[in-house]
Amino acid sequence: MILILPNPQKMSRPILDKIYLNKQLHKKSLAVLLDPDKVELETFDVFLLDCVENHVDYFLIGGSLITNNIMGEMIAIIRQKTNIPVIIFPGNSLHVEPNADGILLLSLISGRNPEYLIGQHVIAAPSLRKSGLEILSTGYILVDSGRQTTVSYISNTTPIPHDKPDVAACTAMAGEMLGQKLMYLDGGSGALYPVSAKMIKKVRTSIDLPLIVGGGINSTEKASAALEAGADIIVIGNAFEKNPALLTEIAEVVQNFNLSVA
């Protein structure tokens, strides 16, 4: 009988292990979502320095629709200027960049479009296997945020109603039972309002997985509400593009929360 030992490299999951450890320690994290179509490379160095100074934990890079092919260049600059992990936030099977640290393998479990439940994943699987990226299996739940977002349009799916926390909680439970490793509640880019604290709390009490929350977090009050309700990682994107000072303000909210539970 030949004993085949597991490949340690394939089993390596530093990002996921860190996220789970932080959840166990009740430590919150801040992720910055970067859309390649909205990044100015001329000022990117300055922005990255700001992220380092504000102790940003993760960069998410991607979007539903990418027309500016600079993702690889962005990752190279981030690697040169920071030690912050880079995680791809893919809109489709084409958004695979091996130079990143990991990728959120998103299954849009709030929708009923098979392409975003499993179809795109089948297409991407061979290149993902070869990429060396840490695969972060993530149940993605899109929540109504007051307007149709790019992700709902591109994916041809209907978001969960803003005032239906029970639906979100049952969806999250199903995702956890199906083997997802992370859960992501998202209002989408340009959300008029964020995922409600009531929905975040309901999902948080229904699953044991680390919970990511994004979309519409454009103030310290909304950031604080999401953290208090149970978000383990909050994601900001469009908000700091309009108000650069907001990055520092929300980073302080996260840091103060962590100090309070230390």
C-alpha positions in Angstrom: 0.0 0.0 0.0 1.4 3.4 -1.0 0.7 6.2 1.4 0.1 9.5 -0.4 0.8 12.5 1.8 -1.0 15.8 1.3 0.9 18.5 -0.4 1.6 21.2 2.3 1.6 23.9 -0.4 -1.9 23.0 -1.5 -3.1 23.0 2.1 -1.6 26.4 2.9 -4.3 28.9 3.7 -2.7 31.8 5.6 -5.5 34.3 4.7 -8.4 32.1 5.8 -6.5 31.0 8.9 -5.9 34.6 9.9 -9.6 35.5 9.3 -10.7 32.6 11.5 -8.2 33.5 14.2 -9.4 37.1 14.2 -13.0 36.0 14.6 -12.0 33.7 17.5 -10.3 36.7 19.1 -13.3 39.0 18.3 -10.9 41.2 16.3 -12.5 43.2 13.5 -10.8 43.9 10.1 -11.0 46.5 7.4 -10.8 45.7 3.7 -10.5 48.3 0.9 -12.2 47.4 -2.4 -10.3 48.7 -5.4 -12.0 48.9 -8.8 -9.3 48.9 -11.5 -11.5 51.2 -13.6 -11.4 53.9 -10.9 -7.8 53.7 -9.8 -5.4 56.5 -10.9 -1.9 54.9 -11.0 -0.3 58.3 -10.9 -1.5 58.8 -7.3 -1.7 55.1 -6.3 1.6 55.3 -4.3 0.2 58.0 -2.0 -3.0 56.2 -1.5 -1.2 53.0 -0.6 0.9 54.8 2.0 -2.4 56.1 3.5 -3.7 52.5 3.7 -0.5 51.3 5.5 -0.7 54.2 8.0 -4.4 53.4 8.7 -3.7 49.6 9.2 -5.9 48.4 6.4 -6.0 44.6 6.7 -6.9 43.5 3.1 -7.1 44.8 -0.4 -10.0 43.4 -2.5 -9.4 44.1 -6.2 -12.0 43.7 -8.9 -15.6 44.4 -9.7 -18.6 43.2 -11.8 -17.3 44.9 -14.9 -13.6 45.7 -15.6 -12.7 47.6 -18.8 -9.2 48.8 -17.6 -6.7 46.0 -17.8 -4.4 47.2 -15.0 -5.1 44.6 -12.3 -1.7 43.0 -12.7 0.1 46.4 -12.5 -1.9 47.4 -9.5 -0.9 44.2 -7.6 2.7 44.7 -8.5 2.7 48.2 -7.0 0.9 47.0 -3.9 3.5 44.3 -3.4 6.3 46.8 -3.8 4.8 49.3 -1.4 3.0 47.3 1.2 2.7 43.9 3.0 -1.1 44.0 2.9 -2.7 40.8 1.4 -4.3 41.2 -2.0 -7.5 39.3 -2.7 -9.2 39.2 -6.0 -12.9 40.1 -5.9 -13.9 38.5 -9.3 -16.8 39.5 -11.5 -16.4 36.6 -13.8 -14.1 33.7 -14.7 -11.7 36.0 -16.6 -10.7 37.9 -13.5 -7.9 35.6 -12.3 -4.5 37.2 -11.6 -1.9 34.7 -10.2 0.2 37.5 -8.7 -2.4 38.1 -6.0 -2.5 36.3 -2.7 -5.9 34.9 -2.9 -9.3 35.0 -4.6 -12.9 35.1 -3.2 -14.5 32.2 -5.1 -17.9 33.8 -4.9 -21.1 31.7 -5.2 -24.1 34.1 -5.6 -26.3 32.1 -3.3 -28.9 34.9 -3.0 -29.7 34.5 -6.7 -31.0 31.8 -9.0 -28.7 32.2 -12.0 -26.7 29.0 -12.4 -23.9 30.8 -14.1 -23.0 32.6 -10.8 -23.8 29.7 -8.6 -21.5 27.2 -10.4 -21.2 27.9 -14.1 -18.4 30.5 -14.1 -16.6 28.5 -11.4 -16.4 25.4 -13.7 -14.9 27.6 -16.4 -12.4 29.1 -14.0 -11.5 25.9 -12.1 -8.5 24.8 -14.3 -6.8 28.2 -14.3 -7.5 28.6 -10.5 -5.9 25.2 -9.8 -2.8 26.2 -11.7 -2.7 29.8 -10.3 -1.4 29.0 -6.8 -3.9 31.5 -5.4 -5.4 30.8 -2.0 -9.1 29.9 -2.8 -11.5 31.4 -0.4 -14.9 29.8 -0.9 -17.4 32.5 -0.2 -21.2 32.6 -0.1 -22.2 35.9 -1.7 -25.5 37.4 -0.7 -26.6 40.4 -2.5 -29.0 42.7 -0.6 -31.3 45.4 -2.0 -29.7 48.8 -1.4 -32.2 51.2 -2.9 -31.1 51.0 -6.5 -30.1 48.5 -9.1 -26.4 47.9 -8.9 -24.0 46.7 -11.5 -23.7 43.2 -9.9 -27.5 42.7 -10.0 -27.7 43.8 -13.6 -24.7 41.7 -14.8 -25.7 38.6 -12.8 -29.3 38.9 -13.7 -30.4 38.2 -10.2 -32.8 39.8 -7.7 -31.3 41.0 -4.4 -32.7 39.9 -1.1 -35.2 42.6 0.1 -33.6 45.0 2.6 -36.3 44.3 5.2 -36.1 40.4 5.0 -33.4 39.4 7.5 -34.9 35.9 7.9 -34.4 35.2 4.2 -30.8 36.4 4.4 -30.2 34.2 7.5 -31.6 31.1 5.9 -29.6 31.7 2.8 -26.5 32.1 4.8 -27.2 28.9 6.8 -27.7 27.0 3.5 -24.4 28.3 2.2 -22.6 27.2 5.4 -24.1 23.8 5.1 -23.0 23.6 1.5 -19.4 24.1 2.7 -18.7 27.8 2.1 -15.8 29.1 4.3 -16.8 32.8 4.4 -20.1 34.7 4.1 -20.4 38.1 2.3 -23.4 40.4 2.7 -23.2 43.1 0.1 -25.3 46.0 -0.9 -23.3 46.5 -4.1 -21.2 49.3 -5.5 -22.9 52.7 -5.1 -25.5 51.4 -2.6 -27.9 54.1 -1.4 -28.0 52.5 2.1 -26.0 49.7 3.7 -27.1 46.2 4.8 -29.2 46.8 7.9 -27.8 46.1 11.4 -30.8 43.9 11.9 -30.0 41.7 9.0 -26.3 41.5 9.9 -27.2 40.5 13.4 -29.7 37.9 12.2 -27.1 36.3 9.9 -24.4 36.6 12.5 -26.4 34.6 15.0 -27.4 32.0 12.4 -23.9 30.9 11.2 -20.5 30.3 12.6 -18.5 31.5 9.5 -16.6 34.8 9.4 -19.0 37.5 8.1 -17.9 40.1 5.5 -20.2 43.2 5.0 -19.9 45.8 2.3 -21.8 48.3 0.3 -23.0 51.7 1.4 -20.7 52.0 4.4 -20.0 55.6 3.9 -19.8 57.0 7.4 -18.3 56.2 10.8 -21.8 55.6 12.2 -22.6 53.0 9.5 -19.2 51.3 10.0 -19.8 51.1 13.8 -23.3 49.8 13.3 -22.1 47.0 11.1 -19.3 46.0 13.5 -21.6 46.1 16.5 -24.1 43.9 14.7 -21.5 41.2 14.1 -19.5 41.9 10.9 -16.0 40.5 11.2 -14.7 42.4 8.1 -16.2 45.6 6.7 -15.4 46.7 3.2 -15.3 50.2 1.9 -14.9 51.3 -1.7 -16.8 54.1 -3.4 -17.2 56.0 -0.2 -13.5 56.9 0.3 -13.2 57.8 -3.4 -15.6 60.7 -2.8 -14.2 61.5 0.7 -10.5 60.5 1.2 -10.7 61.4 4.9 -13.2 58.7 5.4 -10.6 55.9 5.2 -8.8 57.3 8.3 -12.1 57.9 10.1 -13.4 54.3 9.5 -10.0 52.8 10.3 -10.2 54.6 13.7 -13.6 53.0 14.3 -12.2 49.5 13.6 -9.1 50.1 15.8 -11.1 51.5 18.7 -13.5 48.6 18.5 -10.5 46.2 18.7 -9.1 48.0 21.7 -12.4 47.8 23.5 -12.4 44.0 23.3 -8.6 43.4 23.8 
